[in-house]
């Protein structure tokens, strides 16, 4: 590995969808605070108009429409062009947008940031239920993903859950994988925690997420009457259509990291994410950093993120979710203890500044690694 004081110019490339664009910008901001490190960021914007329609699902074709592959190829084409920029090393988030980058990765040592593998997304039925024709879209996608992973100078697995799939499903050696979650700015999320009222008569529940059908909002709505305790539900979502009953408070226009979102976390009693399919959701760590007890589905890497600082339930199970919420509604002391453990766990395992130092170590190692060794 090269010395830490060596000059390094990093090229950051990735999609702008969901929280990924915010992730790249946070990495760039963190790198700018390091001596002798500069960063250039290329965030690939989501398609609009005709281009958006070209990669949209075609329901009547089902799995045969190859929508996950079409979506990734569109982003990969733009990522390939962005990787032409001169840099000492590149970080591409995620491997899904590096499917066409084998050539550029030969010229510039490239680290792939992986929140979840294609195999894991397929197993979670992230896009749609898997049917008999699932292989039609999964096989070509996996072949391109394998090629990108082989050509990378290093792979940044956000969780051990991810790393296990990289080893067992894709055949990567442990030496090529660094298990490093990018982390969150704990102080930024925790400063407003004290404004939350401890004497409120009802339990204030917060749900945060776009694509609310996949995120399990309906499961939460079905669970609420079963809790049989005074409750109020606040929903933060950018979805255009939300079918929620009267009494549910919907907050729109709150962007990732915004003051408004932090305020909602500060005022909540419990954060709930009954998602049906997720890998490593940022929202869970942000709620933990805000000192909130978290109730979430046991899918993807969520149980790994939470450790003993939260409650997990089976997905699509309103009764199990209701029981977990009832227990927390009846026990303010347990809510406080879980929230304190959650914040402490984030500070220990997912503090952004410490994690960024580890990311930098991976990038420096990739810069000095012979490119032919990554093939």
N, C-alpha and C positions, 0 to 999 in steps of 0.2 A: 504494500500500500504506500502511496506517495505521502510525504509529510503534510500535516494539517495546515501549514502555512503556505503551501504551494498555491499559486493562483489557479482558479478554476472557473470556467465559464460553462454554465449549465443551460441546456435547452429543455424547456418544459412544454410538453405537448399533450393535449387530451381534449375530450369532448366537453361541451358546455352544458350538457343536460344535467338536470337535478343538482346534486351537490358537488359534482365533479369539477365544474368550473371554479367554484369557490375553493375547493381543495387546492387546485393549481395556483390560484392567486395567493392563498395562505403560504404555500411552500415558497413562492417567489418572495413574499414579504419577509419570511424568515431567513431565507438565504441572503437577502439584502442587508440583514443585520450582522452577517458574518464577515470577518475580514478576508480580503483576497478572494471573495466569491461574488460573481455576478450571475444574473439569471435573465433569460429571455423567454417570454411566455407566449405560446400560440394556443389559444382556446378556440376550438372548432365549434362554431355556433350551431344550434339546432336548425334543421332545415325549415323553410317556410313555403307556403303556397304550393306550387306544382311539385317542387322537390320533396316537400313533406308528404304529399299524396303518393309519390312514387315509392316511398319506403313504408307506407302504412300497411297494416294487415289487410288481407283480402279474405273476409270471413268465409265466403263460399268455397274457397280453395283450402281452408284449414291449414294443416301443416305443410301442404304442398306449395304454399305461396312463398316459402323460404324467407319469411319476413325477418327473423333474427339475423340471417346471413346478409340479406340486402341492407339492413340497418348498419351492420358492422362494416360492410364493404364501402358504404358511402363515407363513413367516418375515417376508415383506413386510407381511402384515397387522399383525403385532405391531410391526414397525418403524414403520409408519405411525402407530400409536397412540403409540409412544414419542416420535416427533418432534413431538408436540403440546407437549412441555415447552418452556418459554421459554429461549432461548439466543441468543447473538450469532451463533454459527455452529455447524454440526453436521458431524460426521465419521461417515459410515456405512460400515461394513465388512461385507460388500462390496456391489458394485452388485447382486448377486443378491438381496439382501434389501431393495432399494429399488424394486422393480417397481411398487409401489402408492403410491409416495411423491411423485408429481408435485405434488399439492396442497400438502403440507407443505413441499416444497422451494421453493415460491413464497413462502412466508411466512418461512422461515429459510434463509439461504444455506447450502448443503450441499455438502460435498466427498465424493466417492465414492472409497473406497479399493479398488483393483482388483488382486488378485493374478494373476488370469487371466480372460480374457473367456469368454463362453458359447461363442463360435466355437472358441476354443482347447480348452476342455473337450470339446466335441463331437469335434474332430479327434483328440484324445488317446484318444477312446473311454473317457472317465473313468468313465462310468456303466455302459456296456455296448457291445458291438460295434455299429457303425452298419449298419443294414440298409436295405431299400428304404423302410421307413416312418419313417425317422429324422426326416424333415421334419415329421411330425405333431406331434412335441414340440418340435422346434427352431425352427420358424417363429414360433409365438406367443410363445415364450420370448425369442427375439431381438427381436421387435417391442417387447415391454415393456422389455427391456434398453436398446434404442436410445432409447426415450422417457426413461428414467431418466437416461441419460448426457447427453442433450440438456438436461435441466432442471437438471443439477448446475451449481453455481457454479465447480466445479473438479474435476479428476480426478487422483487420486494413483496413478500406475502403479508397481507395485513393481519392475519391471524394464523394460529396453528391449524385451525380448521381448514383454511385455504392451503397452507403448506402441505398438509396431509394429502390433499387431492393432487397437488403438483407432483408429489413423490409417487403416490400409488396409482394415479390415473394417467399421468403424463410422463412418468419415468425420469423426472429430474432428480439429480443427486442433491443431498442435503447441503453440500458445499456451495451449490449454485443459488441456494435460497436463503434469504435473510428474513426472519419473521419480525417485521416492524410495522406497527400501525402508525400512520402519520400523526395521530394525536390531536388533542383539542387544547385551546387556550383556557385553562381551568380558571384562572383569575377573572377572565372576561365574563365567564358564565356564572361565577359564584358571587360576584360582588353585590347583587341585588337580592340574595337569598333571604336576608333578614326582613325584608318588607312583607313577606308572606304572613298572613294572619294565622295564628294558631288557635284562635277562639271561634272560628266560623262554625255555624251550626251544621252546614252541609259539607260533604267531601267534594272538593273541587278537582275534577279530573281533566287532564289535558291530553289531547290527541294531536299529533303533528304528522302530516304526510300528504303528499300528492298520490294520485292513483289509489284513491281510498278503497276501492273494491279489493285490490291486492293487499293493501295495508290492514284490512280487517275492520274497517269502521262499522260495517253491518253487524259483525260479531259483537262489537262493543255495544251497539244500540240494542241488540237482542239481550245482552247480559244485564243492562241497567235495571229493568223492572224486577229482575231476579235478586238483586242485591238487597232490596227491601230496607234501604236506609236513605236519608236525605242526601241527594247528589245534585251536582251541576256539572254539565259537560261543556268544555270549550274545545272547539275544533279549529286548527290552523291548517289551511289547505289552499292550494291554488287551482284545484279542479273547478272547471266551469260549472258542472252540474253536481249539486250535492242534495241528496234526498234525505233530509233529517227532520225529525218531528219538532213541533213547537217546543220552545224551552231550551233547545240546544243553541249555544252561542257560536257563530261561525266568524272567524277572523281571517280576512283576506288581505293580500298585499304585504304580508310579512315575509321578507326575504331571509335566506340563511344568514345568521350572524347579526340580524338587525336588532335595534333596541326594542322594537315591539315584540319580537320573539322572545328576547331575554326577559322582558316584563311578564309575558305569559308564564314562562317557566318559574319566575320568582313568585308569582301569585298562586301557583297550583299547589295542591296537596299531594298529588300522585300523577305520574306520567304513565300512560297506557299505550302500548303498541301491540295489538293483537294480530300482527301481520301473518298472512298466509305464506308469503315467500319473500325472504330477505336474506342478504349475506351478512354484511357488517354495517348496519344502519348508523349513520352519524347521530341521528336524533337520540339514540339511547345514551351515547357517551355525553352528549350535551346536557341531557336531563340529569345524568349522574353528576356531572360537574356542577350543576345548579343545586346539588344537595337534595334531589328528589328521589323518593322511592320509586322504583320502576317495576311495572308489571308488563311482561311481554311474552310473546309466543316463543316456544323452544324450537326455533328453526335457525338454520344457518349457524353463524358464530355468536348469536345473541347470548347464549348461556356462558360462553367463554368471556365475552365482554363484561357481563354482570358479575361473574364469580359468585360470592356469597352475599353480594350487595343488592340483590333484587329478587324478584319472584318470576318464575317462568311457568307457563301453562301450555297445554296442548293447543295447537291452532284450531280454529273453527269449532271451539267448544265454549259456548256462552255460559254454561253452568259452571265450568271450572273457572272461567274468568270472573263470574259473579262471586263465587266463593272466595277467591283471592281478594277481590275488592271489599267484600263484606268484612273479612278479617282485618284489613287495614283500616276500614272505617271505624271499627270497634276498638282499635288499639293505636291511639296517637303516639304512644311511646315507641311502638315498633316502627311506625312510619318515620319517626325522628331518627331512630337507630339505623334503619336501612339507608336513609338519606345521608347520614354522616359517613356510613361505610362506603356508600357509592362515591361520594366526593373524595374520600381518602384513597379509594382504589384508582380513580382516575389520576389523582396526583402521583401515585406510585407507578402506575403502568402506562398511562396515556397522556402525560403532560407534553404539550406540543414542543417546547424548546428542547427538552431532553430527546424526544423522538427525532426531531430534526437533526440533531447531532449524529444520531445513528444512521439516518438517511444519507447524510453527507459522507459518512464513512463508507457506505455502500457505493456511492457515486465515485468516490476517490479510488476505491478498489477496482471498480469497473473500468476506470480510465486507464489503469496500468495493466489490465488483464489482456493478454494477447487475443486479438479478435478471432484468430483461427480456433482458439480454444472454446469459443462460444458456439461454433457451428455444430 
